[in-house]
């Protein structure tokens, strides 16, 4: 599931300032097999059966409205998962969607395939969580 960090640490049973690995271990102990944890402009944490990883979201070119960013992240990630992409790749698409949402004044941003590809190119690859 998709969780904000403050929800994830409660579910994981760890301190608010816990390291990424502690959060993932706690969430796994709570029964989650995979998940995504967001924390504003901090790295997005993901985990699944292949491991734990994080992706630093790029700085938006402009901040128009943060409304809908989390929904865009979840929606674009799930759409990529449904196309058969692994979570660590799908989450990059989710971050690109969230970035476009933040840059748009509309709650539901409209974008083209090329503007999405541009946003995706700014999202770094996932890095393993130690």
Backbone as XML, in Angstrom:
<?xml version="1.0"?>
<chain id="A" units="angstrom">
  <residue number="1" name="UNK">
    <atom name="N" x="0.791" y="-1.182" z="0.000"/>
    <atom name="CA" x="0.000" y="0.000" z="0.000"/>
    <atom name="C" x="0.844" y="1.260" z="0.000"/>
  </residue>
  <residue number="2" name="UNK">
    <atom name="N" x="0.202" y="2.349" z="-0.245"/>
    <atom name="CA" x="0.837" y="3.672" z="-0.252"/>
    <atom name="C" x="0.558" y="4.345" z="1.083"/>
  </residue>
  <residue number="3" name="UNK">
    <atom name="N" x="1.612" y="4.810" z="1.749"/>
    <atom name="CA" x="1.469" y="5.448" z="3.057"/>
    <atom name="C" x="2.332" y="6.698" z="3.129"/>
  </residue>
  <residue number="4" name="UNK">
    <atom name="N" x="1.855" y="7.674" z="3.884"/>
    <atom name="CA" x="2.699" y="8.808" z="4.254"/>
    <atom name="C" x="3.610" y="8.318" z="5.371"/>
  </residue>
  <residue number="5" name="UNK">
    <atom name="N" x="4.776" y="8.925" z="5.499"/>
    <atom name="CA" x="5.748" y="8.456" z="6.487"/>
    <atom name="C" x="5.164" y="8.434" z="7.897"/>
  </residue>
  <residue number="6" name="UNK">
    <atom name="N" x="4.412" y="9.467" z="8.273"/>
    <atom name="CA" x="3.896" y="9.497" z="9.649"/>
    <atom name="C" x="2.941" y="8.326" z="9.904"/>
  </residue>
  <residue number="7" name="UNK">
    <atom name="N" x="2.219" y="7.863" z="8.889"/>
    <atom name="CA" x="1.363" y="6.681" z="9.032"/>
    <atom name="C" x="2.211" y="5.414" z="9.053"/>
  </residue>
  <residue number="8" name="UNK">
    <atom name="N" x="3.239" y="5.379" z="8.205"/>
    <atom name="CA" x="4.077" y="4.188" z="8.073"/>
    <atom name="C" x="4.833" y="3.872" z="9.357"/>
  </residue>
  <residue number="9" name="UNK">
    <atom name="N" x="5.361" y="4.898" z="10.038"/>
    <atom name="CA" x="6.128" y="4.616" z="11.255"/>
    <atom name="C" x="5.224" y="4.080" z="12.358"/>
  </residue>
  <residue number="10" name="UNK">
    <atom name="N" x="3.982" y="4.540" z="12.401"/>
    <atom name="CA" x="3.034" y="4.015" z="13.391"/>
    <atom name="C" x="2.736" y="2.551" z="13.078"/>
  </residue>
  <residue number="11" name="UNK">
    <atom name="N" x="2.424" y="2.259" z="11.818"/>
    <atom name="CA" x="2.136" y="0.888" z="11.403"/>
    <atom name="C" x="3.342" y="-0.025" z="11.624"/>
  </residue>
  <residue number="12" name="UNK">
    <atom name="N" x="4.543" y="0.519" z="11.387"/>
    <atom name="CA" x="5.775" y="-0.258" z="11.540"/>
    <atom name="C" x="6.187" y="-0.411" z="12.999"/>
  </residue>
  <residue number="13" name="UNK">
    <atom name="N" x="5.641" y="0.426" z="13.879"/>
    <atom name="CA" x="6.014" y="0.365" z="15.289"/>
    <atom name="C" x="7.417" y="0.864" z="15.552"/>
  </residue>
  <residue number="14" name="UNK">
    <atom name="N" x="7.845" y="1.872" z="14.782"/>
    <atom name="CA" x="9.191" y="2.425" z="14.946"/>
    <atom name="C" x="9.095" y="3.917" z="15.263"/>
  </residue>
  <residue number="15" name="UNK">
    <atom name="N" x="10.219" y="4.490" z="15.682"/>
    <atom name="CA" x="10.263" y="5.915" z="16.022"/>
    <atom name="C" x="10.077" y="6.772" z="14.772"/>
  </residue>
  <residue number="16" name="UNK">
    <atom name="N" x="9.594" y="7.986" z="14.968"/>
    <atom name="CA" x="9.357" y="8.910" z="13.852"/>
    <atom name="C" x="10.628" y="9.185" z="13.060"/>
  </residue>
  <residue number="17" name="UNK">
    <atom name="N" x="11.787" y="9.143" z="13.722"/>
    <atom name="CA" x="13.056" y="9.425" z="13.041"/>
    <atom name="C" x="13.798" y="8.152" z="12.626"/>
  </residue>
  <residue number="18" name="UNK">
    <atom name="N" x="13.086" y="7.023" z="12.548"/>
    <atom name="CA" x="13.707" y="5.744" z="12.186"/>
    <atom name="C" x="14.326" y="5.813" z="10.791"/>
  </residue>
  <residue number="19" name="UNK">
    <atom name="N" x="15.398" y="5.043" z="10.617"/>
    <atom name="CA" x="16.035" y="4.950" z="9.301"/>
    <atom name="C" x="15.129" y="4.188" z="8.339"/>
  </residue>
  <residue number="20" name="UNK">
    <atom name="N" x="15.380" y="4.361" z="7.041"/>
    <atom name="CA" x="14.559" y="3.709" z="6.013"/>
    <atom name="C" x="14.473" y="2.203" z="6.232"/>
  </residue>
  <residue number="21" name="UNK">
    <atom name="N" x="15.600" y="1.564" z="6.513"/>
    <atom name="CA" x="15.633" y="0.104" z="6.690"/>
    <atom name="C" x="14.746" y="-0.312" z="7.860"/>
  </residue>
  <residue number="22" name="UNK">
    <atom name="N" x="14.776" y="0.446" z="8.959"/>
    <atom name="CA" x="13.936" y="0.118" z="10.118"/>
    <atom name="C" x="12.454" y="0.231" z="9.769"/>
  </residue>
  <residue number="23" name="UNK">
    <atom name="N" x="12.102" y="1.237" z="8.990"/>
    <atom name="CA" x="10.704" y="1.410" z="8.574"/>
    <atom name="C" x="10.270" y="0.213" z="7.733"/>
  </residue>
  <residue number="24" name="UNK">
    <atom name="N" x="11.092" y="-0.160" z="6.752"/>
    <atom name="CA" x="10.760" y="-1.305" z="5.890"/>
    <atom name="C" x="10.641" y="-2.580" z="6.711"/>
  </residue>
  <residue number="25" name="UNK">
    <atom name="N" x="11.609" y="-2.834" z="7.586"/>
    <atom name="CA" x="11.563" y="-4.051" z="8.404"/>
    <atom name="C" x="10.309" y="-4.083" z="9.264"/>
  </residue>
  <residue number="26" name="UNK">
    <atom name="N" x="9.947" y="-2.943" z="9.845"/>
    <atom name="CA" x="8.741" y="-2.871" z="10.664"/>
    <atom name="C" x="7.481" y="-3.105" z="9.855"/>
  </residue>
  <residue number="27" name="UNK">
    <atom name="N" x="7.423" y="-2.535" z="8.657"/>
    <atom name="CA" x="6.248" y="-2.736" z="7.800"/>
    <atom name="C" x="6.134" y="-4.194" z="7.371"/>
  </residue>
  <residue number="28" name="UNK">
    <atom name="N" x="7.266" y="-4.814" z="7.083"/>
    <atom name="CA" x="7.235" y="-6.241" z="6.725"/>
    <atom name="C" x="6.758" y="-7.073" z="7.910"/>
  </residue>
  <residue number="29" name="UNK">
    <atom name="N" x="7.222" y="-6.741" z="9.107"/>
    <atom name="CA" x="6.782" y="-7.472" z="10.309"/>
    <atom name="C" x="5.287" y="-7.293" z="10.552"/>
  </residue>
  <residue number="30" name="UNK">
    <atom name="N" x="4.729" y="-6.171" z="10.088"/>
    <atom name="CA" x="3.293" y="-5.934" z="10.266"/>
    <atom name="C" x="2.468" y="-6.698" z="9.230"/>
  </residue>
  <residue number="31" name="UNK">
    <atom name="N" x="3.146" y="-7.365" z="8.294"/>
    <atom name="CA" x="2.449" y="-8.193" z="7.320"/>
    <atom name="C" x="2.459" y="-7.689" z="5.891"/>
  </residue>
  <residue number="32" name="UNK">
    <atom name="N" x="3.033" y="-6.508" z="5.651"/>
    <atom name="CA" x="3.071" y="-5.992" z="4.277"/>
    <atom name="C" x="4.178" y="-6.672" z="3.477"/>
  </residue>
  <residue number="33" name="UNK">
    <atom name="N" x="3.859" y="-7.063" z="2.263"/>
    <atom name="CA" x="4.829" y="-7.689" z="1.368"/>
    <atom name="C" x="5.509" y="-6.638" z="0.497"/>
  </residue>
  <residue number="34" name="UNK">
    <atom name="N" x="4.765" y="-5.587" z="0.196"/>
    <atom name="CA" x="5.319" y="-4.495" z="-0.600"/>
    <atom name="C" x="4.633" y="-3.202" z="-0.187"/>
  </residue>
  <residue number="35" name="UNK">
    <atom name="N" x="5.274" y="-2.095" z="-0.526"/>
    <atom name="CA" x="4.673" y="-0.818" z="-0.169"/>
    <atom name="C" x="5.487" y="0.354" z="-0.655"/>
  </residue>
  <residue number="36" name="UNK">
    <atom name="N" x="4.881" y="1.530" z="-0.502"/>
    <atom name="CA" x="5.500" y="2.799" z="-0.874"/>
    <atom name="C" x="5.251" y="3.769" z="0.273"/>
  </residue>
  <residue number="37" name="UNK">
    <atom name="N" x="6.305" y="4.479" z="0.679"/>
    <atom name="CA" x="6.207" y="5.454" z="1.766"/>
    <atom name="C" x="6.686" y="6.804" z="1.235"/>
  </residue>
  <residue number="38" name="UNK">
    <atom name="N" x="5.827" y="7.818" z="1.378"/>
    <atom name="CA" x="6.176" y="9.161" z="0.916"/>
    <atom name="C" x="6.372" y="10.090" z="2.109"/>
  </residue>
  <residue number="39" name="UNK">
    <atom name="N" x="7.166" y="11.132" z="1.881"/>
    <atom name="CA" x="7.417" y="12.122" z="2.935"/>
    <atom name="C" x="7.717" y="13.470" z="2.297"/>
  </residue>
  <residue number="40" name="UNK">
    <atom name="N" x="6.719" y="14.050" z="1.646"/>
    <atom name="CA" x="6.916" y="15.358" z="1.022"/>
    <atom name="C" x="7.970" y="15.308" z="-0.058"/>
  </residue>
  <residue number="41" name="UNK">
    <atom name="N" x="8.984" y="16.183" z="0.057"/>
    <atom name="CA" x="10.028" y="16.210" z="-0.969"/>
    <atom name="C" x="11.233" y="15.338" z="-0.617"/>
  </residue>
  <residue number="42" name="UNK">
    <atom name="N" x="11.100" y="14.510" z="0.428"/>
    <atom name="CA" x="12.155" y="13.563" z="0.802"/>
    <atom name="C" x="12.102" y="12.355" z="-0.141"/>
  </residue>
  <residue number="43" name="UNK">
    <atom name="N" x="13.122" y="11.493" z="-0.114"/>
    <atom name="CA" x="13.085" y="10.312" z="-0.974"/>
    <atom name="C" x="11.828" y="9.469" z="-0.746"/>
  </residue>
  <residue number="44" name="UNK">
    <atom name="N" x="11.305" y="8.909" z="-1.837"/>
    <atom name="CA" x="10.162" y="8.001" z="-1.778"/>
    <atom name="C" x="10.728" y="6.606" z="-1.551"/>
  </residue>
  <residue number="45" name="UNK">
    <atom name="N" x="10.244" y="5.945" z="-0.523"/>
    <atom name="CA" x="10.730" y="4.625" z="-0.133"/>
    <atom name="C" x="9.812" y="3.566" z="-0.717"/>
  </residue>
  <residue number="46" name="UNK">
    <atom name="N" x="10.396" y="2.539" z="-1.313"/>
    <atom name="CA" x="9.617" y="1.429" z="-1.842"/>
    <atom name="C" x="10.228" y="0.113" z="-1.406"/>
  </residue>
  <residue number="47" name="UNK">
    <atom name="N" x="9.386" y="-0.902" z="-1.294"/>
    <atom name="CA" x="9.917" y="-2.232" z="-0.999"/>
    <atom name="C" x="8.986" y="-3.283" z="-1.571"/>
  </residue>
  <residue number="48" name="UNK">
    <atom name="N" x="9.593" y="-4.403" z="-1.947"/>
    <atom name="CA" x="8.845" y="-5.555" z="-2.431"/>
    <atom name="C" x="9.692" y="-6.793" z="-2.193"/>
  </residue>
  <residue number="49" name="UNK">
    <atom name="N" x="9.336" y="-7.894" z="-2.860"/>
    <atom name="CA" x="10.067" y="-9.140" z="-2.634"/>
    <atom name="C" x="11.506" y="-9.075" z="-3.140"/>
  </residue>
  <residue number="50" name="UNK">
    <atom name="N" x="11.839" y="-8.100" z="-3.977"/>
    <atom name="CA" x="13.203" y="-7.995" z="-4.504"/>
    <atom name="C" x="14.115" y="-7.151" z="-3.627"/>
  </residue>
  <residue number="51" name="UNK">
    <atom name="N" x="13.554" y="-6.415" z="-2.671"/>
    <atom name="CA" x="14.376" y="-5.593" z="-1.798"/>
    <atom name="C" x="13.721" y="-4.270" z="-1.459"/>
  </residue>
  <residue number="52" name="UNK">
    <atom name="N" x="14.519" y="-3.390" z="-0.857"/>
    <atom name="CA" x="14.049" y="-2.060" z="-0.459"/>
    <atom name="C" x="14.891" y="-1.026" z="-1.193"/>
  </residue>
  <residue number="53" name="UNK">
    <atom name="N" x="14.240" y="0.048" z="-1.613"/>
    <atom name="CA" x="14.912" y="1.053" z="-2.421"/>
    <atom name="C" x="14.266" y="2.408" z="-2.175"/>
  </residue>
  <residue number="54" name="UNK">
    <atom name="N" x="14.958" y="3.462" z="-2.563"/>
    <atom name="CA" x="14.367" y="4.794" z="-2.472"/>
    <atom name="C" x="14.714" y="5.580" z="-3.727"/>
  </residue>
  <residue number="55" name="UNK">
    <atom name="N" x="13.859" y="6.547" z="-4.017"/>
    <atom name="CA" x="14.040" y="7.401" z="-5.190"/>
    <atom name="C" x="13.849" y="8.847" z="-4.737"/>
  </residue>
  <residue number="56" name="UNK">
    <atom name="N" x="14.835" y="9.679" z="-5.029"/>
    <atom name="CA" x="14.743" y="11.100" z="-4.691"/>
    <atom name="C" x="13.929" y="11.805" z="-5.769"/>
  </residue>
  <residue number="57" name="UNK">
    <atom name="N" x="12.773" y="12.371" z="-5.408"/>
    <atom name="CA" x="11.993" y="13.069" z="-6.438"/>
    <atom name="C" x="12.727" y="14.324" z="-6.910"/>
  </residue>
  <residue number="58" name="UNK">
    <atom name="N" x="12.634" y="14.618" z="-8.204"/>
    <atom name="CA" x="13.276" y="15.843" z="-8.693"/>
    <atom name="C" x="12.535" y="17.068" z="-8.169"/>
  </residue>
  <residue number="59" name="UNK">
    <atom name="N" x="13.230" y="18.180" z="-8.099"/>
    <atom name="CA" x="12.556" y="19.428" z="-7.734"/>
    <atom name="C" x="11.628" y="19.812" z="-8.879"/>
  </residue>
  <residue number="60" name="UNK">
    <atom name="N" x="10.367" y="20.124" z="-8.561"/>
    <atom name="CA" x="9.475" y="20.573" z="-9.637"/>
    <atom name="C" x="10.003" y="21.868" z="-10.244"/>
  </residue>
  <residue number="61" name="UNK">
    <atom name="N" x="9.753" y="22.039" z="-11.531"/>
    <atom name="CA" x="10.191" y="23.271" z="-12.200"/>
    <atom name="C" x="9.437" y="24.470" z="-11.648"/>
  </residue>
  <residue number="62" name="UNK">
    <atom name="N" x="8.202" y="24.235" z="-11.194"/>
    <atom name="CA" x="7.411" y="25.259" z="-10.504"/>
    <atom name="C" x="6.430" y="24.517" z="-9.608"/>
  </residue>
  <residue number="63" name="UNK">
    <atom name="N" x="6.021" y="25.144" z="-8.525"/>
    <atom name="CA" x="5.009" y="24.556" z="-7.649"/>
    <atom name="C" x="3.736" y="25.361" z="-7.843"/>
  </residue>
  <residue number="64" name="UNK">
    <atom name="N" x="2.772" y="24.745" z="-8.520"/>
    <atom name="CA" x="1.492" y="25.415" z="-8.752"/>
    <atom name="C" x="0.503" y="25.026" z="-7.662"/>
  </residue>
  <residue number="65" name="UNK">
    <atom name="N" x="0.442" y="23.720" z="-7.348"/>
    <atom name="CA" x="-0.526" y="23.220" z="-6.369"/>
    <atom name="C" x="-0.154" y="21.785" z="-6.032"/>
  </residue>
  <residue number="66" name="UNK">
    <atom name="N" x="-0.045" y="21.475" z="-4.747"/>
    <atom name="CA" x="0.315" y="20.106" z="-4.363"/>
    <atom name="C" x="-0.903" y="19.183" z="-4.279"/>
  </residue>
  <residue number="67" name="UNK">
    <atom name="N" x="-2.103" y="19.743" z="-4.427"/>
    <atom name="CA" x="-3.317" y="18.933" z="-4.383"/>
    <atom name="C" x="-3.254" y="17.853" z="-5.457"/>
  </residue>
  <residue number="68" name="UNK">
    <atom name="N" x="-3.485" y="16.619" z="-5.060"/>
    <atom name="CA" x="-3.528" y="15.518" z="-6.014"/>
    <atom name="C" x="-2.198" y="14.855" z="-6.291"/>
  </residue>
  <residue number="69" name="UNK">
    <atom name="N" x="-1.104" y="15.358" z="-5.709"/>
    <atom name="CA" x="0.209" y="14.770" z="-5.991"/>
    <atom name="C" x="0.284" y="13.317" z="-5.526"/>
  </residue>
  <residue number="70" name="UNK">
    <atom name="N" x="-0.227" y="13.036" z="-4.335"/>
    <atom name="CA" x="-0.208" y="11.661" z="-3.833"/>
    <atom name="C" x="-1.070" y="10.735" z="-4.666"/>
  </residue>
  <residue number="71" name="UNK">
    <atom name="N" x="-2.229" y="11.233" z="-5.087"/>
    <atom name="CA" x="-3.100" y="10.431" z="-5.951"/>
    <atom name="C" x="-2.429" y="10.169" z="-7.296"/>
  </residue>
  <residue number="72" name="UNK">
    <atom name="N" x="-1.752" y="11.178" z="-7.836"/>
    <atom name="CA" x="-1.045" y="11.003" z="-9.112"/>
    <atom name="C" x="0.082" y="9.992" z="-8.962"/>
  </residue>
  <residue number="73" name="UNK">
    <atom name="N" x="0.808" y="10.060" z="-7.836"/>
    <atom name="CA" x="1.881" y="9.100" z="-7.575"/>
    <atom name="C" x="1.319" y="7.681" z="-7.555"/>
  </residue>
  <residue number="74" name="UNK">
    <atom name="N" x="0.262" y="7.477" z="-6.784"/>
    <atom name="CA" x="-0.332" y="6.143" z="-6.668"/>
    <atom name="C" x="-0.906" y="5.680" z="-8.005"/>
  </residue>
  <residue number="75" name="UNK">
    <atom name="N" x="-1.648" y="6.548" z="-8.680"/>
    <atom name="CA" x="-2.287" y="6.167" z="-9.935"/>
    <atom name="C" x="-1.300" y="5.798" z="-11.020"/>
  </residue>
  <residue number="76" name="UNK">
    <atom name="N" x="-0.278" y="6.620" z="-11.210"/>
    <atom name="CA" x="0.711" y="6.334" z="-12.256"/>
    <atom name="C" x="1.541" y="5.102" z="-11.905"/>
  </residue>
  <residue number="77" name="UNK">
    <atom name="N" x="1.830" y="4.911" z="-10.612"/>
    <atom name="CA" x="2.571" y="3.718" z="-10.198"/>
    <atom name="C" x="1.752" y="2.465" z="-10.471"/>
  </residue>
  <residue number="78" name="UNK">
    <atom name="N" x="0.493" y="2.468" z="-10.068"/>
    <atom name="CA" x="-0.368" y="1.298" z="-10.280"/>
    <atom name="C" x="-0.549" y="1.028" z="-11.776"/>
  </residue>
  <residue number="79" name="UNK">
    <atom name="N" x="-0.718" y="2.076" z="-12.574"/>
    <atom name="CA" x="-0.853" y="1.886" z="-14.024"/>
    <atom name="C" x="0.390" y="1.201" z="-14.595"/>
  </residue>
  <residue number="80" name="UNK">
    <atom name="N" x="1.564" y="1.598" z="-14.131"/>
    <atom name="CA" x="2.807" y="0.981" z="-14.601"/>
    <atom name="C" x="2.918" y="-0.466" z="-14.117"/>
  </residue>
  <residue number="81" name="UNK">
    <atom name="N" x="2.486" y="-0.730" z="-12.877"/>
    <atom name="CA" x="2.485" y="-2.111" z="-12.369"/>
    <atom name="C" x="1.564" y="-2.990" z="-13.215"/>
  </residue>
  <residue number="82" name="UNK">
    <atom name="N" x="0.411" y="-2.451" z="-13.603"/>
    <atom name="CA" x="-0.535" y="-3.206" z="-14.425"/>
    <atom name="C" x="0.022" y="-3.495" z="-15.817"/>
  </residue>
  <residue number="83" name="UNK">
    <atom name="N" x="0.984" y="-2.688" z="-16.255"/>
    <atom name="CA" x="1.667" y="-2.957" z="-17.528"/>
    <atom name="C" x="2.801" y="-3.954" z="-17.347"/>
  </residue>
  <residue number="84" name="UNK">
    <atom name="N" x="2.986" y="-4.460" z="-16.126"/>
    <atom name="CA" x="3.992" y="-5.482" z="-15.877"/>
    <atom name="C" x="5.344" y="-4.985" z="-15.423"/>
  </residue>
  <residue number="85" name="UNK">
    <atom name="N" x="5.465" y="-3.689" z="-15.154"/>
    <atom name="CA" x="6.751" y="-3.164" z="-14.693"/>
    <atom name="C" x="6.969" y="-3.520" z="-13.227"/>
  </residue>
  <residue number="86" name="UNK">
    <atom name="N" x="8.218" y="-3.770" z="-12.823"/>
    <atom name="CA" x="8.505" y="-4.004" z="-11.402"/>
    <atom name="C" x="8.318" y="-2.709" z="-10.611"/>
  </residue>
  <residue number="87" name="UNK">
    <atom name="N" x="8.067" y="-2.835" z="-9.311"/>
    <atom name="CA" x="7.772" y="-1.670" z="-8.477"/>
    <atom name="C" x="8.848" y="-0.601" z="-8.572"/>
  </residue>
  <residue number="88" name="UNK">
    <atom name="N" x="10.114" y="-0.969" z="-8.545"/>
    <atom name="CA" x="11.179" y="0.053" z="-8.551"/>
    <atom name="C" x="11.179" y="0.873" z="-9.839"/>
  </residue>
  <residue number="89" name="UNK">
    <atom name="N" x="10.688" y="0.311" z="-10.939"/>
    <atom name="CA" x="10.574" y="1.043" z="-12.205"/>
    <atom name="C" x="9.243" y="1.798" z="-12.245"/>
  </residue>
  <residue number="90" name="UNK">
    <atom name="N" x="8.180" y="1.132" z="-11.807"/>
    <atom name="CA" x="6.843" y="1.736" z="-11.793"/>
    <atom name="C" x="6.808" y="2.979" z="-10.910"/>
  </residue>
  <residue number="91" name="UNK">
    <atom name="N" x="7.532" y="2.936" z="-9.795"/>
    <atom name="CA" x="7.533" y="4.068" z="-8.871"/>
    <atom name="C" x="8.162" y="5.307" z="-9.508"/>
  </residue>
  <residue number="92" name="UNK">
    <atom name="N" x="9.116" y="5.128" z="-10.407"/>
    <atom name="CA" x="9.672" y="6.284" z="-11.139"/>
    <atom name="C" x="8.571" y="6.970" z="-11.936"/>
  </residue>
  <residue number="93" name="UNK">
    <atom name="N" x="7.693" y="6.164" z="-12.566"/>
    <atom name="CA" x="6.584" y="6.740" z="-13.331"/>
    <atom name="C" x="5.612" y="7.461" z="-12.395"/>
  </residue>
  <residue number="94" name="UNK">
    <atom name="N" x="5.395" y="6.881" z="-11.212"/>
    <atom name="CA" x="4.535" y="7.535" z="-10.231"/>
    <atom name="C" x="5.082" y="8.880" z="-9.799"/>
  </residue>
  <residue number="95" name="UNK">
    <atom name="N" x="6.384" y="8.938" z="-9.581"/>
    <atom name="CA" x="7.019" y="10.197" z="-9.180"/>
    <atom name="C" x="6.921" y="11.221" z="-10.310"/>
  </residue>
  <residue number="96" name="UNK">
    <atom name="N" x="7.081" y="10.776" z="-11.547"/>
    <atom name="CA" x="6.926" y="11.690" z="-12.689"/>
    <atom name="C" x="5.502" y="12.241" z="-12.729"/>
  </residue>
  <residue number="97" name="UNK">
    <atom name="N" x="4.512" y="11.382" z="-12.506"/>
    <atom name="CA" x="3.119" y="11.831" z="-12.483"/>
    <atom name="C" x="2.863" y="12.821" z="-11.363"/>
  </residue>
  <residue number="98" name="UNK">
    <atom name="N" x="3.434" y="12.556" z="-10.189"/>
    <atom name="CA" x="3.272" y="13.468" z="-9.054"/>
    <atom name="C" x="3.926" y="14.816" z="-9.342"/>
  </residue>
  <residue number="99" name="UNK">
    <atom name="N" x="5.081" y="14.790" z="-9.981"/>
    <atom name="CA" x="5.767" y="16.034" z="-10.331"/>
    <atom name="C" x="4.913" y="16.872" z="-11.282"/>
  </residue>
  <residue number="100" name="UNK">
    <atom name="N" x="4.319" y="16.220" z="-12.282"/>
    <atom name="CA" x="3.444" y="16.941" z="-13.213"/>
    <atom name="C" x="2.225" y="17.503" z="-12.489"/>
  </residue>
  <residue number="101" name="UNK">
    <atom name="N" x="1.707" y="16.760" z="-11.507"/>
    <atom name="CA" x="0.555" y="17.246" z="-10.735"/>
    <atom name="C" x="0.924" y="18.495" z="-9.936"/>
  </residue>
  <residue number="102" name="UNK">
    <atom name="N" x="2.102" y="18.485" z="-9.327"/>
    <atom name="CA" x="2.563" y="19.632" z="-8.535"/>
    <atom name="C" x="2.755" y="20.858" z="-9.425"/>
  </residue>
  <residue number="103" name="UNK">
    <atom name="N" x="3.208" y="20.628" z="-10.652"/>
    <atom name="CA" x="3.471" y="21.734" z="-11.571"/>
    <atom name="C" x="2.204" y="22.280" z="-12.233"/>
  </residue>
  <residue number="104" name="UNK">
    <atom name="N" x="1.082" y="21.583" z="-12.059"/>
    <atom name="CA" x="-0.173" y="21.982" z="-12.695"/>
    <atom name="C" x="-1.093" y="22.681" z="-11.700"/>
  </residue>
  <residue number="105" name="UNK">
    <atom name="N" x="-1.788" y="23.698" z="-12.156"/>
    <atom name="CA" x="-2.771" y="24.377" z="-11.304"/>
    <atom name="C" x="-4.061" y="23.568" z="-11.199"/>
  </residue>
  <residue number="106" name="UNK">
    <atom name="N" x="-4.213" y="22.555" z="-12.042"/>
    <atom name="CA" x="-5.413" y="21.709" z="-12.030"/>
    <atom name="C" x="-5.238" y="20.543" z="-11.070"/>
  </residue>
  <residue number="107" name="UNK">
    <atom name="N" x="-6.296" y="20.174" z="-10.358"/>
    <atom name="CA" x="-6.226" y="19.027" z="-9.445"/>
    <atom name="C" x="-5.931" y="17.747" z="-10.218"/>
  </residue>
  <residue number="108" name="UNK">
    <atom name="N" x="-6.432" y="17.653" z="-11.438"/>
    <atom name="CA" x="-6.128" y="16.520" z="-12.318"/>
    <atom name="C" x="-5.369" y="17.096" z="-13.514"/>
  </residue>
  <residue number="109" name="UNK">
    <atom name="N" x="-4.038" y="16.941" z="-13.510"/>
    <atom name="CA" x="-3.251" y="17.564" z="-14.575"/>
    <atom name="C" x="-3.470" y="16.881" z="-15.924"/>
  </residue>
  <residue number="110" name="UNK">
    <atom name="N" x="-3.392" y="17.669" z="-16.967"/>
    <atom name="CA" x="-3.417" y="17.125" z="-18.323"/>
    <atom name="C" x="-1.996" y="17.214" z="-18.850"/>
  </residue>
  <residue number="111" name="UNK">
    <atom name="N" x="-1.526" y="16.120" z="-19.454"/>
    <atom name="CA" x="-0.186" y="16.147" z="-20.017"/>
    <atom name="C" x="-0.122" y="15.214" z="-21.210"/>
  </residue>
  <residue number="112" name="UNK">
    <atom name="N" x="0.870" y="15.449" z="-22.046"/>
    <atom name="CA" x="1.066" y="14.638" z="-23.245"/>
    <atom name="C" x="2.086" y="13.544" z="-22.954"/>
  </residue>
  <residue number="113" name="UNK">
    <atom name="N" x="2.185" y="12.595" z="-23.876"/>
    <atom name="CA" x="3.193" y="11.540" z="-23.734"/>
    <atom name="C" x="4.588" y="12.151" z="-23.687"/>
  </residue>
  <residue number="114" name="UNK">
    <atom name="N" x="4.810" y="13.200" z="-24.462"/>
    <atom name="CA" x="6.148" y="13.793" z="-24.468"/>
    <atom name="C" x="6.433" y="14.564" z="-23.184"/>
  </residue>
  <residue number="115" name="UNK">
    <atom name="N" x="5.438" y="15.248" z="-22.609"/>
    <atom name="CA" x="5.691" y="15.949" z="-21.341"/>
    <atom name="C" x="5.898" y="14.938" z="-20.213"/>
  </residue>
  <residue number="116" name="UNK">
    <atom name="N" x="5.203" y="13.787" z="-20.285"/>
    <atom name="CA" x="5.421" y="12.741" z="-19.284"/>
    <atom name="C" x="6.829" y="12.168" z="-19.433"/>
  </residue>
  <residue number="117" name="UNK">
    <atom name="N" x="7.253" y="11.914" z="-20.667"/>
    <atom name="CA" x="8.606" y="11.392" z="-20.904"/>
    <atom name="C" x="9.659" y="12.372" z="-20.399"/>
  </residue>
  <residue number="118" name="UNK">
    <atom name="N" x="9.420" y="13.670" z="-20.588"/>
    <atom name="CA" x="10.333" y="14.708" z="-20.075"/>
    <atom name="C" x="10.431" y="14.645" z="-18.554"/>
  </residue>
  <residue number="119" name="UNK">
    <atom name="N" x="9.270" y="14.544" z="-17.895"/>
    <atom name="CA" x="9.244" y="14.474" z="-16.429"/>
    <atom name="C" x="9.923" y="13.199" z="-15.946"/>
  </residue>
  <residue number="120" name="UNK">
    <atom name="N" x="9.678" y="12.081" z="-16.636"/>
    <atom name="CA" x="10.275" y="10.801" z="-16.244"/>
    <atom name="C" x="11.794" y="10.841" z="-16.367"/>
  </residue>
  <residue number="121" name="UNK">
    <atom name="N" x="12.293" y="11.539" z="-17.378"/>
    <atom name="CA" x="13.743" y="11.632" z="-17.573"/>
    <atom name="C" x="14.429" y="12.337" z="-16.407"/>
  </residue>
  <residue number="122" name="UNK">
    <atom name="N" x="13.694" y="13.144" z="-15.652"/>
    <atom name="CA" x="14.263" y="13.867" z="-14.506"/>
    <atom name="C" x="14.277" y="13.037" z="-13.223"/>
  </residue>
  <residue number="123" name="UNK">
    <atom name="N" x="13.585" y="11.889" z="-13.234"/>
    <atom name="CA" x="13.496" y="11.049" z="-12.033"/>
    <atom name="C" x="14.670" y="10.075" z="-12.039"/>
  </residue>
  <residue number="124" name="UNK">
    <atom name="N" x="15.507" y="10.105" z="-11.003"/>
    <atom name="CA" x="16.658" y="9.195" z="-10.974"/>
    <atom name="C" x="16.229" y="7.747" z="-10.763"/>
  </residue>
  <residue number="125" name="UNK">
    <atom name="N" x="17.129" y="6.836" z="-11.083"/>
    <atom name="CA" x="16.879" y="5.423" z="-10.811"/>
    <atom name="C" x="16.835" y="5.193" z="-9.304"/>
  </residue>
  <residue number="126" name="UNK">
    <atom name="N" x="16.199" y="4.103" z="-8.926"/>
    <atom name="CA" x="16.114" y="3.734" z="-7.513"/>
    <atom name="C" x="17.499" y="3.377" z="-6.986"/>
  </residue>
  <residue number="127" name="UNK">
    <atom name="N" x="17.730" y="3.696" z="-5.719"/>
    <atom name="CA" x="18.970" y="3.264" z="-5.052"/>
    <atom name="C" x="18.585" y="2.301" z="-3.941"/>
  </residue>
  <residue number="128" name="UNK">
    <atom name="N" x="19.420" y="1.314" z="-3.731"/>
    <atom name="CA" x="19.148" y="0.313" z="-2.700"/>
    <atom name="C" x="19.210" y="0.949" z="-1.314"/>
  </residue>
  <residue number="129" name="UNK">
    <atom name="N" x="18.348" y="0.490" z="-0.426"/>
    <atom name="CA" x="18.363" y="0.947" z="0.961"/>
    <atom name="C" x="19.301" y="0.036" z="1.742"/>
  </residue>
  <residue number="130" name="UNK">
    <atom name="N" x="20.229" y="0.641" z="2.445"/>
    <atom name="CA" x="21.209" y="-0.138" z="3.219"/>
    <atom name="C" x="20.594" y="-0.705" z="4.479"/>
  </residue>
</chain>
